[in-house]
Amino acid sequence: TVFAVGKSIINRDSRHNIGELMLEFGGGGHRNAGTCQVSHEDAERVLGEITSRLQ
């Protein structure tokens, strides 16, 4: 399962570093966008962690 995350080009209020966040899950990127690939078995857990961190 691949997760691709990017910041909004309209709402610039986000202070998250997407690349650093994706790095924690074995991926990478840069400040405004990133991806990670996780096993299908871990996908729901990782999705929950990513979404909770970005709120």
HTML snippet that shows the backbone in 3Dmol.js (N, CA, C, O; Angstrom):
<script src="https://3Dmol.org/build/3Dmol-min.js"></script>
<div id="view" style="width:600px;height:400px;position:relative"></div>
<script>
const pdb = `
ATOM      1  N   THR A   1       0.854  -1.178   0.000  1.00  0.00           N
ATOM      2  CA  THR A   1       0.000   0.000   0.000  1.00  0.00           C
ATOM      3  C   THR A   1       0.894   1.233   0.000  1.00  0.00           C
ATOM      4  O   THR A   1       1.839   1.325   0.783  1.00  0.00           O
ATOM      5  N   VAL A   2       0.590   2.171  -0.876  1.00  0.00           N
ATOM      6  CA  VAL A   2       1.366   3.408  -0.975  1.00  0.00           C
ATOM      7  C   VAL A   2       0.505   4.569  -0.511  1.00  0.00           C
ATOM      8  O   VAL A   2      -0.651   4.699  -0.915  1.00  0.00           O
ATOM      9  N   PHE A   3       1.073   5.408   0.336  1.00  0.00           N
ATOM     10  CA  PHE A   3       0.417   6.639   0.761  1.00  0.00           C
ATOM     11  C   PHE A   3       1.176   7.810   0.158  1.00  0.00           C
ATOM     12  O   PHE A   3       2.391   7.924   0.314  1.00  0.00           O
ATOM     13  N   ALA A   4       0.450   8.673  -0.529  1.00  0.00           N
ATOM     14  CA  ALA A   4       1.019   9.895  -1.099  1.00  0.00           C
ATOM     15  C   ALA A   4       0.335  11.071  -0.419  1.00  0.00           C
ATOM     16  O   ALA A   4      -0.892  11.165  -0.408  1.00  0.00           O
ATOM     17  N   VAL A   5       1.136  11.965   0.148  1.00  0.00           N
ATOM     18  CA  VAL A   5       0.602  13.081   0.919  1.00  0.00           C
ATOM     19  C   VAL A   5       1.183  14.372   0.368  1.00  0.00           C
ATOM     20  O   VAL A   5       2.378  14.457   0.084  1.00  0.00           O
ATOM     21  N   GLY A   6       0.334  15.370   0.222  1.00  0.00           N
ATOM     22  CA  GLY A   6       0.795  16.677  -0.235  1.00  0.00           C
ATOM     23  C   GLY A   6       0.012  17.778   0.444  1.00  0.00           C
ATOM     24  O   GLY A   6      -1.134  17.585   0.849  1.00  0.00           O
ATOM     25  N   LYS A   7       0.637  18.931   0.563  1.00  0.00           N
ATOM     26  CA  LYS A   7      -0.027  20.085   1.159  1.00  0.00           C
ATOM     27  C   LYS A   7      -0.921  20.768   0.140  1.00  0.00           C
ATOM     28  O   LYS A   7      -0.734  20.639  -1.070  1.00  0.00           O
ATOM     29  N   SER A   8      -1.884  21.488   0.655  1.00  0.00           N
ATOM     30  CA  SER A   8      -2.783  22.268  -0.191  1.00  0.00           C
ATOM     31  C   SER A   8      -2.039  23.462  -0.783  1.00  0.00           C
ATOM     32  O   SER A   8      -1.267  24.125  -0.090  1.00  0.00           O
ATOM     33  N   ILE A   9      -2.274  23.731  -2.058  1.00  0.00           N
ATOM     34  CA  ILE A   9      -1.670  24.918  -2.664  1.00  0.00           C
ATOM     35  C   ILE A   9      -2.522  26.157  -2.392  1.00  0.00           C
ATOM     36  O   ILE A   9      -2.109  27.277  -2.693  1.00  0.00           O
ATOM     37  N   ILE A  10      -3.702  25.956  -1.826  1.00  0.00           N
ATOM     38  CA  ILE A  10      -4.593  27.074  -1.521  1.00  0.00           C
ATOM     39  C   ILE A  10      -4.467  27.486  -0.059  1.00  0.00           C
ATOM     40  O   ILE A  10      -4.327  28.671   0.242  1.00  0.00           O
ATOM     41  N   ASN A  11      -4.515  26.518   0.849  1.00  0.00           N
ATOM     42  CA  ASN A  11      -4.409  26.790   2.279  1.00  0.00           C
ATOM     43  C   ASN A  11      -2.970  26.543   2.707  1.00  0.00           C
ATOM     44  O   ASN A  11      -2.543  25.392   2.803  1.00  0.00           O
ATOM     45  N   ARG A  12      -2.234  27.584   2.958  1.00  0.00           N
ATOM     46  CA  ARG A  12      -0.800  27.474   3.269  1.00  0.00           C
ATOM     47  C   ARG A  12      -0.508  27.511   4.769  1.00  0.00           C
ATOM     48  O   ARG A  12       0.619  27.805   5.166  1.00  0.00           O
ATOM     49  N   ASP A  13      -1.497  27.218   5.601  1.00  0.00           N
ATOM     50  CA  ASP A  13      -1.333  27.305   7.052  1.00  0.00           C
ATOM     51  C   ASP A  13      -0.612  26.120   7.675  1.00  0.00           C
ATOM     52  O   ASP A  13      -0.157  26.223   8.814  1.00  0.00           O
ATOM     53  N   SER A  14      -0.492  25.013   6.982  1.00  0.00           N
ATOM     54  CA  SER A  14       0.100  23.804   7.555  1.00  0.00           C
ATOM     55  C   SER A  14       1.566  24.021   7.923  1.00  0.00           C
ATOM     56  O   SER A  14       2.346  24.564   7.140  1.00  0.00           O
ATOM     57  N   ARG A  15       1.920  23.589   9.124  1.00  0.00           N
ATOM     58  CA  ARG A  15       3.309  23.688   9.603  1.00  0.00           C
ATOM     59  C   ARG A  15       4.006  22.329   9.600  1.00  0.00           C
ATOM     60  O   ARG A  15       5.142  22.222  10.062  1.00  0.00           O
ATOM     61  N   HIS A  16       3.345  21.287   9.087  1.00  0.00           N
ATOM     62  CA  HIS A  16       3.909  19.939   9.074  1.00  0.00           C
ATOM     63  C   HIS A  16       4.980  19.808   7.995  1.00  0.00           C
ATOM     64  O   HIS A  16       4.884  20.412   6.927  1.00  0.00           O
ATOM     65  N   ASN A  17       6.000  19.008   8.295  1.00  0.00           N
ATOM     66  CA  ASN A  17       7.003  18.651   7.295  1.00  0.00           C
ATOM     67  C   ASN A  17       6.637  17.253   6.802  1.00  0.00           C
ATOM     68  O   ASN A  17       6.903  16.254   7.471  1.00  0.00           O
ATOM     69  N   ILE A  18       6.031  17.202   5.638  1.00  0.00           N
ATOM     70  CA  ILE A  18       5.509  15.939   5.108  1.00  0.00           C
ATOM     71  C   ILE A  18       6.628  14.928   4.861  1.00  0.00           C
ATOM     72  O   ILE A  18       6.460  13.742   5.145  1.00  0.00           O
ATOM     73  N   GLY A  19       7.755  15.377   4.343  1.00  0.00           N
ATOM     74  CA  GLY A  19       8.872  14.474   4.076  1.00  0.00           C
ATOM     75  C   GLY A  19       9.369  13.786   5.337  1.00  0.00           C
ATOM     76  O   GLY A  19       9.638  12.585   5.327  1.00  0.00           O
ATOM     77  N   GLU A  20       9.493  14.545   6.426  1.00  0.00           N
ATOM     78  CA  GLU A  20       9.935  13.955   7.695  1.00  0.00           C
ATOM     79  C   GLU A  20       8.910  12.958   8.221  1.00  0.00           C
ATOM     80  O   GLU A  20       9.273  11.907   8.749  1.00  0.00           O
ATOM     81  N   LEU A  21       7.637  13.286   8.078  1.00  0.00           N
ATOM     82  CA  LEU A  21       6.584  12.373   8.522  1.00  0.00           C
ATOM     83  C   LEU A  21       6.645  11.062   7.746  1.00  0.00           C
ATOM     84  O   LEU A  21       6.570   9.989   8.345  1.00  0.00           O
ATOM     85  N   MET A  22       6.777  11.133   6.441  1.00  0.00           N
ATOM     86  CA  MET A  22       6.837   9.922   5.618  1.00  0.00           C
ATOM     87  C   MET A  22       8.105   9.117   5.900  1.00  0.00           C
ATOM     88  O   MET A  22       8.095   7.890   5.797  1.00  0.00           O
ATOM     89  N   LEU A  23       9.177   9.786   6.247  1.00  0.00           N
ATOM     90  CA  LEU A  23      10.429   9.110   6.593  1.00  0.00           C
ATOM     91  C   LEU A  23      10.233   8.174   7.788  1.00  0.00           C
ATOM     92  O   LEU A  23      10.861   7.118   7.858  1.00  0.00           O
ATOM     93  N   GLU A  24       9.380   8.550   8.709  1.00  0.00           N
ATOM     94  CA  GLU A  24       9.100   7.714   9.880  1.00  0.00           C
ATOM     95  C   GLU A  24       8.444   6.386   9.501  1.00  0.00           C
ATOM     96  O   GLU A  24       8.461   5.434  10.282  1.00  0.00           O
ATOM     97  N   PHE A  25       7.872   6.328   8.308  1.00  0.00           N
ATOM     98  CA  PHE A  25       7.207   5.111   7.847  1.00  0.00           C
ATOM     99  C   PHE A  25       7.956   4.468   6.686  1.00  0.00           C
ATOM    100  O   PHE A  25       7.380   3.692   5.924  1.00  0.00           O
ATOM    101  N   GLY A  26       9.232   4.789   6.553  1.00  0.00           N
ATOM    102  CA  GLY A  26      10.068   4.165   5.534  1.00  0.00           C
ATOM    103  C   GLY A  26      10.042   4.836   4.184  1.00  0.00           C
ATOM    104  O   GLY A  26      10.583   4.301   3.217  1.00  0.00           O
ATOM    105  N   GLY A  27       9.423   5.999   4.099  1.00  0.00           N
ATOM    106  CA  GLY A  27       9.352   6.732   2.832  1.00  0.00           C
ATOM    107  C   GLY A  27      10.215   7.972   2.867  1.00  0.00           C
ATOM    108  O   GLY A  27      11.276   7.990   3.490  1.00  0.00           O
ATOM    109  N   GLY A  28       9.756   9.002   2.198  1.00  0.00           N
ATOM    110  CA  GLY A  28      10.495  10.248   2.164  1.00  0.00           C
ATOM    111  C   GLY A  28       9.752  11.292   1.371  1.00  0.00           C
ATOM    112  O   GLY A  28       8.569  11.141   1.063  1.00  0.00           O
ATOM    113  N   GLY A  29      10.458  12.349   1.046  1.00  0.00           N
ATOM    114  CA  GLY A  29       9.863  13.447   0.301  1.00  0.00           C
ATOM    115  C   GLY A  29      10.531  14.744   0.679  1.00  0.00           C
ATOM    116  O   GLY A  29      11.726  14.781   0.969  1.00  0.00           O
ATOM    117  N   HIS A  30       9.756  15.806   0.675  1.00  0.00           N
ATOM    118  CA  HIS A  30      10.266  17.113   1.078  1.00  0.00           C
ATOM    119  C   HIS A  30       9.205  17.791   1.936  1.00  0.00           C
ATOM    120  O   HIS A  30       8.198  17.174   2.283  1.00  0.00           O
ATOM    121  N   ARG A  31       9.424  19.036   2.273  1.00  0.00           N
ATOM    122  CA  ARG A  31       8.546  19.735   3.209  1.00  0.00           C
ATOM    123  C   ARG A  31       7.065  19.698   2.792  1.00  0.00           C
ATOM    124  O   ARG A  31       6.184  19.615   3.648  1.00  0.00           O
ATOM    125  N   ASN A  32       6.796  19.757   1.503  1.00  0.00           N
ATOM    126  CA  ASN A  32       5.418  19.904   1.048  1.00  0.00           C
ATOM    127  C   ASN A  32       4.763  18.641   0.504  1.00  0.00           C
ATOM    128  O   ASN A  32       3.551  18.632   0.291  1.00  0.00           O
ATOM    129  N   ALA A  33       5.519  17.584   0.273  1.00  0.00           N
ATOM    130  CA  ALA A  33       4.932  16.356  -0.274  1.00  0.00           C
ATOM    131  C   ALA A  33       5.830  15.161   0.019  1.00  0.00           C
ATOM    132  O   ALA A  33       7.044  15.300   0.173  1.00  0.00           O
ATOM    133  N   GLY A  34       5.216  13.992   0.093  1.00  0.00           N
ATOM    134  CA  GLY A  34       6.002  12.785   0.313  1.00  0.00           C
ATOM    135  C   GLY A  34       5.157  11.536   0.135  1.00  0.00           C
ATOM    136  O   GLY A  34       3.934  11.602   0.014  1.00  0.00           O
ATOM    137  N   THR A  35       5.835  10.395   0.122  1.00  0.00           N
ATOM    138  CA  THR A  35       5.168   9.104  -0.010  1.00  0.00           C
ATOM    139  C   THR A  35       5.833   8.086   0.904  1.00  0.00           C
ATOM    140  O   THR A  35       6.975   8.254   1.332  1.00  0.00           O
ATOM    141  N   CYS A  36       5.092   7.033   1.189  1.00  0.00           N
ATOM    142  CA  CYS A  36       5.663   5.879   1.870  1.00  0.00           C
ATOM    143  C   CYS A  36       4.909   4.646   1.405  1.00  0.00           C
ATOM    144  O   CYS A  36       3.748   4.721   1.002  1.00  0.00           O
ATOM    145  N   GLN A  37       5.582   3.521   1.468  1.00  0.00           N
ATOM    146  CA  GLN A  37       4.979   2.242   1.101  1.00  0.00           C
ATOM    147  C   GLN A  37       5.044   1.336   2.314  1.00  0.00           C
ATOM    148  O   GLN A  37       6.108   1.140   2.902  1.00  0.00           O
ATOM    149  N   VAL A  38       3.892   0.783   2.684  1.00  0.00           N
ATOM    150  CA  VAL A  38       3.813  -0.102   3.844  1.00  0.00           C
ATOM    151  C   VAL A  38       3.124  -1.397   3.434  1.00  0.00           C
ATOM    152  O   VAL A  38       2.455  -1.463   2.403  1.00  0.00           O
ATOM    153  N   SER A  39       3.300  -2.416   4.253  1.00  0.00           N
ATOM    154  CA  SER A  39       2.640  -3.687   3.954  1.00  0.00           C
ATOM    155  C   SER A  39       1.126  -3.516   4.058  1.00  0.00           C
ATOM    156  O   SER A  39       0.629  -2.661   4.791  1.00  0.00           O
ATOM    157  N   HIS A  40       0.418  -4.339   3.318  1.00  0.00           N
ATOM    158  CA  HIS A  40      -1.046  -4.281   3.343  1.00  0.00           C
ATOM    159  C   HIS A  40      -1.564  -4.500   4.765  1.00  0.00           C
ATOM    160  O   HIS A  40      -2.553  -3.887   5.168  1.00  0.00           O
ATOM    161  N   GLU A  41      -0.906  -5.360   5.513  1.00  0.00           N
ATOM    162  CA  GLU A  41      -1.329  -5.662   6.881  1.00  0.00           C
ATOM    163  C   GLU A  41      -1.207  -4.447   7.801  1.00  0.00           C
ATOM    164  O   GLU A  41      -1.983  -4.315   8.747  1.00  0.00           O
ATOM    165  N   ASP A  42      -0.246  -3.560   7.537  1.00  0.00           N
ATOM    166  CA  ASP A  42      -0.033  -2.381   8.381  1.00  0.00           C
ATOM    167  C   ASP A  42      -0.757  -1.139   7.874  1.00  0.00           C
ATOM    168  O   ASP A  42      -0.716  -0.098   8.530  1.00  0.00           O
ATOM    169  N   ALA A  43      -1.414  -1.224   6.730  1.00  0.00           N
ATOM    170  CA  ALA A  43      -1.966  -0.039   6.069  1.00  0.00           C
ATOM    171  C   ALA A  43      -2.978   0.719   6.930  1.00  0.00           C
ATOM    172  O   ALA A  43      -2.889   1.943   7.028  1.00  0.00           O
ATOM    173  N   GLU A  44      -3.917   0.044   7.544  1.00  0.00           N
ATOM    174  CA  GLU A  44      -4.937   0.737   8.350  1.00  0.00           C
ATOM    175  C   GLU A  44      -4.307   1.454   9.535  1.00  0.00           C
ATOM    176  O   GLU A  44      -4.666   2.591   9.841  1.00  0.00           O
ATOM    177  N   ARG A  45      -3.367   0.788  10.201  1.00  0.00           N
ATOM    178  CA  ARG A  45      -2.701   1.399  11.357  1.00  0.00           C
ATOM    179  C   ARG A  45      -1.913   2.631  10.936  1.00  0.00           C
ATOM    180  O   ARG A  45      -2.009   3.681  11.572  1.00  0.00           O
ATOM    181  N   VAL A  46      -1.133   2.505   9.864  1.00  0.00           N
ATOM    182  CA  VAL A  46      -0.311   3.619   9.393  1.00  0.00           C
ATOM    183  C   VAL A  46      -1.191   4.772   8.919  1.00  0.00           C
ATOM    184  O   VAL A  46      -0.890   5.932   9.201  1.00  0.00           O
ATOM    185  N   LEU A  47      -2.261   4.475   8.214  1.00  0.00           N
ATOM    186  CA  LEU A  47      -3.184   5.525   7.780  1.00  0.00           C
ATOM    187  C   LEU A  47      -3.723   6.292   8.981  1.00  0.00           C
ATOM    188  O   LEU A  47      -3.803   7.520   8.953  1.00  0.00           O
ATOM    189  N   GLY A  48      -4.089   5.574  10.026  1.00  0.00           N
ATOM    190  CA  GLY A  48      -4.570   6.220  11.244  1.00  0.00           C
ATOM    191  C   GLY A  48      -3.516   7.106  11.876  1.00  0.00           C
ATOM    192  O   GLY A  48      -3.822   8.208  12.332  1.00  0.00           O
ATOM    193  N   GLU A  49      -2.280   6.636  11.910  1.00  0.00           N
ATOM    194  CA  GLU A  49      -1.200   7.430  12.492  1.00  0.00           C
ATOM    195  C   GLU A  49      -0.931   8.684  11.671  1.00  0.00           C
ATOM    196  O   GLU A  49      -0.758   9.768  12.228  1.00  0.00           O
ATOM    197  N   ILE A  50      -0.895   8.541  10.354  1.00  0.00           N
ATOM    198  CA  ILE A  50      -0.635   9.696   9.487  1.00  0.00           C
ATOM    199  C   ILE A  50      -1.745  10.735   9.639  1.00  0.00           C
ATOM    200  O   ILE A  50      -1.468  11.919   9.831  1.00  0.00           O
ATOM    201  N   THR A  51      -2.986  10.297   9.553  1.00  0.00           N
ATOM    202  CA  THR A  51      -4.086  11.264   9.632  1.00  0.00           C
ATOM    203  C   THR A  51      -4.167  11.932  11.000  1.00  0.00           C
ATOM    204  O   THR A  51      -4.484  13.118  11.084  1.00  0.00           O
ATOM    205  N   SER A  52      -3.888  11.201  12.062  1.00  0.00           N
ATOM    206  CA  SER A  52      -3.935  11.826  13.386  1.00  0.00           C
ATOM    207  C   SER A  52      -2.808  12.838  13.559  1.00  0.00           C
ATOM    208  O   SER A  52      -2.996  13.862  14.217  1.00  0.00           O
ATOM    209  N   ARG A  53      -1.653  12.570  12.983  1.00  0.00           N
ATOM    210  CA  ARG A  53      -0.528  13.506  13.081  1.00  0.00           C
ATOM    211  C   ARG A  53      -0.757  14.784  12.277  1.00  0.00           C
ATOM    212  O   ARG A  53      -0.214  15.837  12.611  1.00  0.00           O
ATOM    213  N   LEU A  54      -1.558  14.691  11.222  1.00  0.00           N
ATOM    214  CA  LEU A  54      -1.772  15.851  10.352  1.00  0.00           C
ATOM    215  C   LEU A  54      -2.954  16.721  10.783  1.00  0.00           C
ATOM    216  O   LEU A  54      -3.210  17.753  10.163  1.00  0.00           O
ATOM    217  N   GLN A  55      -3.659  16.334  11.805  1.00  0.00           N
ATOM    218  CA  GLN A  55      -4.811  17.136  12.252  1.00  0.00           C
ATOM    219  C   GLN A  55      -4.384  18.267  13.144  1.00  0.00           C
ATOM    220  O   GLN A  55      -5.225  19.038  13.608  1.00  0.00           O
TER     221      GLN A  55
END
`;
const viewer = $3Dmol.createViewer("view");
viewer.addModel(pdb, "pdb");
viewer.setStyle({}, {cartoon: {color: "spectrum"}});
viewer.zoomTo();
viewer.render();
</script>
